[in-house]
Every structure is written in structure tokens, then in C-alpha cells.
Amino acid sequence: MRIAFTAPMKPLDDPVPSGDRTMGRLILRALETAGHEVSVTSRFRAWRKDGGIDMQLALEAEARREAARIAREWRSDGTRPDAFLTYHLYHKAPDWIGPALADAFDLPYVVIEASRAPKRRTGPWSHGFAAADAALARADRVAALHSADLGCLKEVVPADRLEVCPPFLDEAPFRDAASSRSAATSPLRLLAVGMMRPGDKHASYRLLADALALLAGRPWQLTIAGDGPCRTEIAGWFDPARVTFTGALAEDDMPALYARHDVLVWPAIREAFGFVFLEAQASGLAVVGGDTFGVPEVVADGKSGLLSPEGDTTAFAANIRRLIDDPGLVARLASGARANIAQRHSLASGAQRLDALMQAAGATHAARSGTLPS
């Protein structure tokens, strides 16, 4: 199947690393692994930090001009695809391009990673909310990355077009880099990975620093990988004798970094699922994380990691303490982490699910439009 792709939240070649960018790239790889031909049809970015009707109307006009340009290209060179796929859709990043082209060329339309906040129906994001809802209603298949999003999506997407597609990664580089890792040591080698920016990341680092302060008498060392505008402030929260800052690292350097550590520690304040949890588990690290949104769907509590209530500093510290005091538990969770990735979150499993998603979308579109699949 020839698939046209766009990511209104963030283009896949954006220079700023993020789990969102990584997941988008992996979706392309998985579809290609499954035998599909995927082309990035547009780099148009609909996401904006702040709302407002004038801004959103201007964005819509720009998006519709982009859709018209693409339509002219498809008609002139005969490159009409078989389906249109949009990655990451919500009120701050609505998709005007995909639905317009899907309608113009009678294509199946698929959305992966959709979320919906009904409180945005009114207010500064109302236009973006309505546009996202219209795209969801048009979609032949909608896949959320975790079940926490299903409740609100069901208000506009029929149940037979809605499903959960668990996030996945290419586990091979992480597995291979970790193949020679030694057993957990004392002091326990902790790792945190995250951008240092205001908002939820800032809050996660604050909780982590406070939790480790409660464990001052225990043997641990922490490495923090990440950078951003809050780095100076965040660095001041940690004991420099026990914490090493690497700055931002290239993607190719991450497997080796994970392989040098025993446990990933990340509070995950208001994170959708936290891509670092997948990378850590693929590397055979035990996980200490926050029980928020989709995290419990990628970290098996008690089997591949230990989760604590979101924002609970004392409980988060207690879980780190358990691992410091019990190397056997670290080993059991590490084994469970590798199994969790192999069984549910590998590239192969992602390719299989996405292939089924696209095939189902084609069948649904044929039924809705009264035509047979091509």
C-alpha cells in the first residue's frame, strides 16, 4: 500500500529530539517493515503553543493551500496514494490536510495517536478542537497509544473504528549494547533521561531531586542525560558529588548510555507514556516510574518496574530504596523488562499491528463509500 504521511504536531526532521519525533519515525519504519511504501507528503506544522481564533483561522488557510498544492502534484504526476495517515492529532495540532486530500481522492484516512480534551470545545482552542473532531469523525481508523484516551475519543469515533496500538521501538540496538552488562552494582547506577524545559519535565526533575534527597544515606549514583533552558536551575537541585550531567546525546549514543546503568528513574509527570521507559526496558534496565496516563501500559508494575502514584515523592523514593536494598529484585525486574519489550513493544509487533490497522481502514473505507478495496 502506498501511504501518504503527515505529522501536524511535529515534523519528523525537527531538530529538537523528543519521544514524539522518535515515535513518528518508528511508525514509518514499521510500515515499511510490513511492506508498505510511505512518503512524507507535507512538513506543515499545525501545532502552536498558544490558542486564539485569528491564529487558528490563519493556520487553517495555510493548511488548505498546502493541501491544494499536494493535490495538484498528485494529479499532474499520477502519484495518488492508496491511503492517508496522520500522526498525533489533537486540538493544538489539528489536521486540515489529511481529511481534505482523503475526501478529494477518495482515500482511507487513518489517525495514529489521537487524544481529545472536551474542555477545549470552548475557549481559545475551540477552532482547533472542532477541526480535530472533524478529522476524527472522517477517519476510517483511529489508534490511541494508550487506553486512557479512549473514553473521550469514543464520543466522536465509533467503537468499531477505534483501537489501542501500544507504542513500540526498534529494540535491537538497545538489546545488543546491553548484552555485556554486568549485574547491578553498589552503589546502584541510576539513570534519568529527559529534556530540561519548563512544565512537566521541570516538575519531574523536581520530584526526582526531592526523592533522592530522602535517600542521602543509601548507596546510589545518578546520571542525567538531557539539556534545555532549565538546565542551570535543575542542576542546582542535585548533589554534584553523586550526579553526572551528560547534556543532550545523539540518538546513536543512547544504547551505550543505558547499558552502563542498572535502573531508570523518571517520575513522568503528565507524560503520555514516556518513550524512555521503552528504551530502558529494551536495554534490560529495571524501571522506577510514575503511574500516569499510559505509563502502566508500557511498564508492567511489579514485573518490569515499580510504579508509584503520580507526584508522590515519598512513594517514588521508597521504590528506589527497594531496589537499592534488593539486588535480586533489580535482576528480576530487568529480566521482566526485556520480556515485556519482546512480547508487546518490539518493532516486529508494531509492524504487525500497523499493517492490520491500515488493512482494516481500507476495508472500512470501502464499506463506507460503497466501493471495493483496490
Order of alpha helices (4+ residues) and beta strands (2+ residues): beta-alpha-beta-alpha-beta-alpha-beta-alpha-beta-alpha-beta-alpha-beta-alpha-beta-alpha-beta-alpha-beta-alpha-beta-alpha-beta-alpha-alpha-alpha
